[in-house]
Amino acid sequence: MTNIVEYELCGNAAKSFIPKTEEIIIFSDKNKVIVKSNVINQFNFFQRIISFAHECKILYPEKIKNEFIAHINNVIEVYDEIE
């Protein structure tokens, strides 16, 4: 199952962004880039988003955004257990 996801990049991530074949840039200026991605593998997509760190935000759909937030919260819990 595929999902169409839009996300926004800012800072260095926006300046150095190179789209993959499943992505298109739908908006770009000197400070931000908005990307539409055809997501086939959600795990790989989340890895890509994580690679942009705090310079990336999922805009749409809300379901994928919420799943990503849950994923990040699970990672935080793992590190909280270590302390």
N, C-alpha and C positions, 0 to 999 in steps of 0.2 A: 504494500500500500504506500502511495506517495502522498506527501503533504506539500503544499505551497507555503513557504515561510518567508516573511520579510523581517530583516534585521538592519540595524543601524550601526555604523562604525564612526568613530571620531578619533581625533588625535593622530598618532603615528599609524594606527591600524587603517585609518581612512586614507592617509597619504600614500601608504605602500601597498594597498589592497590590489590583488590580482584575482579576478573571478575565476572559479573553476567552470568546467563546461556546463554544469547544471545551474549556474548562477548568472543573473544579469543585473547590471547596475540600473536602477530606475530613477535615481537622483544622485547628483554629485555636485559639491562645491568645495571650496578650499578647506572647510572645516568638518564636513561630514559626507558619508556615502550611505545610501539606502540600497539594499540588495534584496532581490527576490530569488529564492532558491527552491528548486524542485528536490525535496528531501526524500530520498529512497531509503536510506539507512539512518535512523534517528541517532544511534550511538555514534556513528561517524560525524554526523552533523553537530552533536553536542561537543565532541572533541574539537571540531573546528571553532566553534563559538568560544570554548574555554581558551583556546590558543590566543584569542584577542583580549582576554582578561577583562579589565574594567572599561575598555574602550569599545565594548560591544553590548548591544541590548536587542533582544528579540522583541519585535513590534507586533507581529501577527502570525498565527492565530493565538488567541488567549490560551487554548488548551496546550499547545506546545510550550508556550512561555511558562505556564504553571508547572508542566512536567520538568522543565529545565530548572526552575527554582527548587522543586522537590529534590532533584538530582544534586544540586549544589548543597542543599541543606543536609542531605545524606553524607556528603563528603565532609562537611563541617562536623557532623556528629562523630564520624570516625576519628577525626583529629581531637575532638573534645574528650573522647574515651582514652586517648593516649596520655593526657596530662594527669 
